[in-house]
Amino acid sequence: MMLANYHTHTVRCKHAKGTEREYIEAAIKEGFKTLGFSDHTPQPYPKGFTSGIRMDMDQIGDYTDTLVKLKEEYKDQIQILIGYEVEYTLKYFDALLKELRQYPLDYIIQGQHFVKDEVEGIYVGRPNESEEKLKEYVDFTIEGMKTGLFTYLAHPDLFNFAGPDDIYQKHMRRIFEASLDLNIPLEVNFLGFIEGRHYPSKRFFELTKEYNPHIVLGCDAHAPEQLKQAEHVPGMSEFLKECNIKVTNNNIVTIRNCK
């Protein structure tokens, strides 16, 4: 049984639904003992650029205050953690952390959706045949991992490479090696599986048999009903078995200090 899920969103990201309370109640019903909220972090983007997939900078206070109150209210039923799913960027990362650290913050997870960033780069979830872009994604991801600030790497297989498997795995092996060297878990993403996306990818996670990294399961819940145990996600148990993925310590991970 999964006792913890660290990947949970809120309506502030503009593509999720449900109240924080509904997520918490759903998590309790499914038997979770720890629920981490990690909504898509806002970014201090240039004036005039508004993201359609993340909260605005001026919503940090409301996000934090809401979770602090619920954390206290539910403390005898479930542990609530306050976090963010953060893009590592060259331009905005330091300024973002400076802002986030002014508020109560338990952890951050790394979720690379863009290379180099949302303003000047590409979304890596779209099919792409460029080995150069794949390498850039891996380089950038590992650079973020090396900061030592991230509790784990979310959907490490998000890059939708449309080229040959041998080229894909040649570059993705470096993420497994970094995971082991830096002791950073890799996430198997439930949402991608539920919605039939290109991830979690068998050609990525079959490398688990060779490297045996620390794996964490992430619901990536964008709706309360998506907070599920692995056995309640049709086909997920079979996927984990085929890739020889074994989840240790009931999915509880060591929280890295991002302060």
Residue pairs with C-beta under 8 A, 6 or more apart in sequence:
1 31
1 229
1 250
2 31
2 32
2 217
2 229
2 230
2 247
2 250
2 251
3 31
3 32
3 33
3 34
3 250
3 251
3 252
4 32
4 33
4 34
4 35
4 36
4 250
4 251
4 252
4 253
5 27
5 32
5 34
5 35
5 36
5 217
5 218
5 219
5 221
5 227
5 251
6 34
6 36
6 38
6 81
6 83
6 107
6 109
6 151
6 152
6 216
6 218
6 253
7 36
7 38
7 85
7 109
7 154
7 187
7 189
7 218
7 219
7 220
7 221
8 23
8 27
8 35
8 36
8 37
8 38
8 39
8 219
8 221
8 227
9 16
9 37
9 38
9 39
9 40
9 85
9 220
9 221
9 222
10 16
10 20
10 23
10 37
10 39
10 55
10 63
11 17
11 18
11 19
12 39
12 54
12 55
12 59
12 62
12 63
13 39
13 40
13 53
13 54
13 55
13 222
14 52
14 53
14 54
14 55
15 52
15 53
15 222
16 39
16 221
16 222
16 223
17 222
17 223
18 223
18 224
20 37
20 66
20 67
20 70
21 70
22 224
23 35
23 37
23 221
23 224
23 227
24 35
24 70
24 74
24 78
24 80
25 224
26 224
26 225
26 227
27 35
27 78
27 227
28 74
28 77
28 78
30 227
30 228
30 229
30 232
31 229
32 78
32 227
33 78
33 79
34 78
34 79
34 81
34 252
35 78
35 79
35 80
35 81
35 227
36 80
36 81
36 82
36 83
36 106
36 107
37 67
37 80
37 81
37 82
37 83
38 83
38 84
38 85
38 107
38 108
38 109
39 54
39 55
39 63
39 84
39 85
40 53
40 54
40 55
40 84
40 85
40 111
41 54
41 55
41 84
41 85
41 86
41 87
41 96
41 100
41 108
42 51
42 54
42 55
42 56
42 57
42 59
42 60
42 96
43 51
43 54
43 57
43 87
43 89
43 92
43 96
43 117
43 118
44 57
44 92
44 95
44 96
44 99
45 51
45 92
45 118
45 119
46 119
49 119
50 56
51 118
53 113
53 118
55 63
57 99
60 99
60 100
60 103
61 103
64 82
64 103
64 104
64 105
67 80
67 82
68 82
68 104
70 80
71 80
71 82
74 80
81 106
81 107
81 255
82 104
82 105
82 106
83 105
83 106
83 107
83 108
83 109
83 151
84 100
84 105
84 108
84 109
85 108
85 109
85 110
85 111
85 154
86 93
86 96
86 108
86 109
86 110
86 111
86 150
87 93
87 111
87 112
87 113
87 114
87 117
87 118
88 110
88 112
88 140
88 141
88 143
88 144
88 147
88 150
89 116
89 117
90 116
90 117
91 116
91 117
91 119
92 117
97 149
97 258
100 108
100 258
101 258
101 259
105 258
105 259
106 255
107 151
107 255
107 256
107 258
108 149
108 150
108 151
108 258
109 150
109 151
109 152
109 153
109 154
109 187
109 218
110 141
110 144
110 145
110 150
110 152
110 153
110 154
111 153
111 154
111 155
111 158
112 124
112 137
112 140
112 141
112 144
112 158
113 123
113 124
113 125
113 158
114 121
114 122
114 123
114 124
115 121
115 122
115 124
115 133
115 136
115 137
115 140
116 136
116 140
122 128
122 133
124 133
124 137
124 158
124 159
124 160
125 158
125 159
125 160
125 197
125 198
126 160
127 160
127 162
128 134
128 159
128 160
128 161
128 162
129 161
129 162
129 163
131 163
131 167
131 171
133 159
134 159
134 161
134 163
134 167
134 168
134 171
135 171
137 159
138 159
138 171
138 172
138 174
138 175
141 153
141 156
141 175
141 178
142 174
142 175
142 178
144 150
145 153
145 178
145 179
145 182
145 184
146 178
146 182
148 182
148 256
149 256
149 258
150 184
150 256
150 258
151 185
151 253
151 254
151 255
151 256
151 258
152 184
152 185
152 186
152 187
152 216
152 218
152 253
153 175
153 179
153 184
153 185
153 186
153 187
154 187
154 189
154 218
154 220
155 187
155 189
155 192
155 199
155 200
155 218
155 220
156 172
156 175
156 179
156 186
156 187
156 204
157 172
157 199
157 200
157 201
157 204
157 205
158 199
160 198
160 199
161 167
161 168
165 203
168 203
168 204
169 203
169 204
169 207
172 204
172 207
173 207
173 211
175 186
176 186
176 207
176 208
176 210
176 211
176 213
177 211
178 184
179 185
179 186
179 211
179 213
179 214
180 211
180 213
183 214
184 214
185 213
185 214
185 215
185 216
185 253
186 213
186 214
186 215
186 216
187 215
187 216
187 217
187 218
188 200
188 205
188 215
188 216
188 217
188 218
188 239
188 240
188 245
189 199
189 200
189 218
189 220
190 217
190 218
190 219
190 220
190 221
190 226
190 228
190 230
190 233
190 236
191 197
191 219
191 220
191 221
191 222
191 226
192 198
192 199
192 200
192 220
193 199
193 200
193 233
193 235
193 236
193 239
194 226
194 233
200 239
202 239
202 242
202 243
205 239
205 243
205 245
206 242
206 243
208 215
208 243
208 244
208 245
209 243
209 244
214 248
214 253
215 245
215 246
215 247
215 248
216 247
216 251
216 253
217 230
217 247
217 251
219 226
219 227
219 228
220 226
221 227
230 236
230 237
230 240
230 247
231 237
239 245
240 246
240 247
